[in-house]
Amino acid sequence: MVKNLLFHESIDAMALKIGVSGSSGKASKPALKKAFELGKEIALKKWILVTGGCDGIPFAAVLGAKSAGGKTIAVSPAKNKKKHQEKFNYPAKCFDEWIFCEKGKLERNIAFVRECDVVIFAGGRIGTLNELAIAVSIGKNIGLLKGCGGVAENCEKILKIAETFEKEKIVSSHVPAKLVEKIVKKLGKN
């Protein structure tokens, strides 16, 4: 399914949509393995995995979700699948639904975070930091997959410096399955 709308009904309007934000491009093998396991855990809960359609950690999560029969959404900065691949060099396989923002990465980051019920951060650089700021600004629940380095490893410190975070909205773990269970407990849903 392809959508060019920022707000729409998803594959399953009743399922939770869990975003995974993290380092696109090069990531360590342990971080990619954790992301794969995270995606698999999300799929096993029958939740929908949402990413910015990029490679690296988010795509490893997509592959994990697909290995468990999960549903995935790509929120792309491009105007169509062809531009998604050509302009951004992002993968185009394994996504069940597409949302094309058409205006680049910043607008994609906003649409991506809005699309999610919870955003999980794993690793990450400046784009992940941007998505973190958006998630905090609009009051999203946040998960931190520790042990992947980058922004996710320093999230609580960054937010404390910024004096802008509600500690009760953040859960973290080094273990993907435990992180998902903490999200279940926080939201009171399975």
C-alpha positions in Angstrom: 0.0 0.0 0.0 1.3 3.4 -0.9 0.3 6.7 0.8 1.4 10.2 0.2 -0.5 11.4 3.2 1.2 12.2 6.5 -1.8 11.0 8.6 -3.8 8.0 7.5 -5.2 4.7 8.5 -2.6 2.0 8.6 -2.5 -1.7 7.8 -4.2 -2.4 11.1 -5.6 0.6 12.8 -5.9 -1.2 16.1 -2.3 -2.4 16.2 0.4 -0.4 18.0 2.9 1.2 15.8 6.4 1.0 17.2 9.1 3.1 15.5 12.8 2.2 15.4 15.2 5.0 15.0 18.9 4.6 14.8 22.1 4.7 12.8 21.5 4.4 9.1 24.5 3.2 7.1 27.3 1.6 8.9 26.6 0.0 12.3 28.4 -2.6 14.4 27.4 -6.2 14.0 26.3 -6.4 17.7 24.0 -3.4 17.2 22.6 -4.9 14.0 22.0 -8.2 15.8 20.1 -6.4 18.6 18.1 -4.4 16.1 17.1 -7.6 14.3 16.0 -9.2 17.6 14.1 -6.0 18.5 12.2 -6.1 15.2 11.4 -9.8 15.7 10.1 -9.1 19.3 7.9 -6.3 17.9 6.4 -8.6 15.3 5.8 -11.4 17.9 3.6 -8.9 19.8 1.6 -8.3 16.5 2.7 -4.7 16.5 3.6 -2.8 13.4 7.2 -1.7 12.9 7.7 1.8 11.5 11.0 3.2 10.3 12.3 6.0 8.2 12.8 3.6 5.4 16.6 3.7 5.7 19.3 1.1 6.0 21.5 0.2 9.0 19.9 -0.3 12.4 16.3 0.5 11.3 16.5 -1.9 8.4 17.9 -4.7 10.6 14.8 -4.2 12.7 12.7 -4.5 9.6 14.4 -7.8 8.6 13.8 -9.1 12.1 10.1 -8.2 12.0 9.7 -9.8 8.6 11.5 -13.0 9.9 8.6 -13.3 12.4 5.8 -12.5 9.9 5.5 -8.9 11.0 4.1 -5.9 9.2 6.3 -2.9 8.4 5.8 0.7 7.3 8.5 2.9 5.6 8.1 6.7 6.1 10.3 7.9 3.2 11.7 11.4 2.6 11.2 10.8 -1.1 8.2 11.3 -3.4 8.1 7.7 -4.6 9.9 4.3 -4.3 12.1 5.1 -7.3 13.4 8.3 -5.7 13.6 6.6 -2.4 16.2 4.2 -3.9 17.9 6.6 -6.3 18.2 9.8 -4.4 18.6 8.4 -0.9 20.1 5.0 -1.7 17.7 3.4 0.8 16.3 -0.2 0.6 12.9 -0.7 -1.0 12.2 -4.3 -0.1 10.4 -5.7 3.0 7.9 -2.9 3.5 4.2 -3.5 3.5 3.2 0.1 3.5 4.8 3.3 2.3 4.3 6.9 3.4 6.1 9.4 1.1 6.8 12.8 2.6 8.3 14.3 -0.6 10.2 17.1 1.2 13.3 15.4 2.5 14.7 14.0 5.7 13.6 16.7 8.2 9.9 16.4 7.2 10.3 12.6 7.1 11.6 12.7 10.7 8.5 14.6 11.9 6.1 12.3 10.0 7.9 9.2 11.2 7.7 10.2 14.9 4.0 11.3 14.6 3.2 7.9 13.0 4.4 6.0 16.0 2.8 5.2 19.3 6.3 4.5 20.8 9.7 5.3 19.4 12.6 3.1 20.2 16.1 4.5 19.8 19.1 2.3 19.0 22.5 3.8 18.2 22.1 6.9 16.1 23.7 10.1 15.0 22.3 13.6 14.1 19.1 12.3 12.4 18.3 10.1 15.4 19.0 13.1 17.7 16.5 15.1 15.6 13.9 12.4 16.0 14.5 12.2 19.7 13.9 15.9 20.0 10.7 15.6 18.0 9.5 12.6 20.1 10.2 14.5 23.4 8.5 17.7 22.0 5.3 15.9 21.2 5.2 13.7 24.3 5.9 10.2 22.8 6.8 7.3 24.9 10.4 6.4 24.3 12.4 3.1 24.4 16.2 3.0 24.5 18.0 -0.1 23.3 21.2 0.2 25.1 24.5 -1.3 24.0 24.3 0.1 20.4 26.3 3.3 21.0 25.4 6.7 19.7 22.5 8.9 20.7 20.5 6.1 22.4 23.4 5.5 24.7 23.5 9.1 25.7 19.8 10.0 25.5 19.0 10.5 29.2 22.1 12.6 29.6 21.2 14.7 26.6 17.6 15.2 27.9 18.8 16.1 31.3 21.1 18.8 29.9 18.2 20.1 27.8 16.0 20.0 30.9 13.1 18.7 28.8 12.1 15.2 29.6 9.6 13.3 31.5 11.5 10.4 33.0 8.3 8.3 33.3 8.0 8.3 29.4 11.3 6.5 29.0 12.1 2.8 29.4 15.5 1.1 28.5 17.2 -2.2 28.4 20.3 -3.9 26.8 18.0 -6.8 25.9 15.5 -6.4 23.1 12.9 -8.8 24.6 13.1 -7.1 28.0 12.7 -3.6 26.3 9.6 -4.8 24.6 8.2 -6.2 27.9 8.9 -2.9 29.6 6.9 -1.2 26.8 4.0 -3.6 27.3 4.0 -2.9 31.0 4.2 0.9 30.5 1.3 0.9 27.9 -0.7 -1.8 29.6 -1.1 -3.6 26.3 0.1 -6.8 24.7 
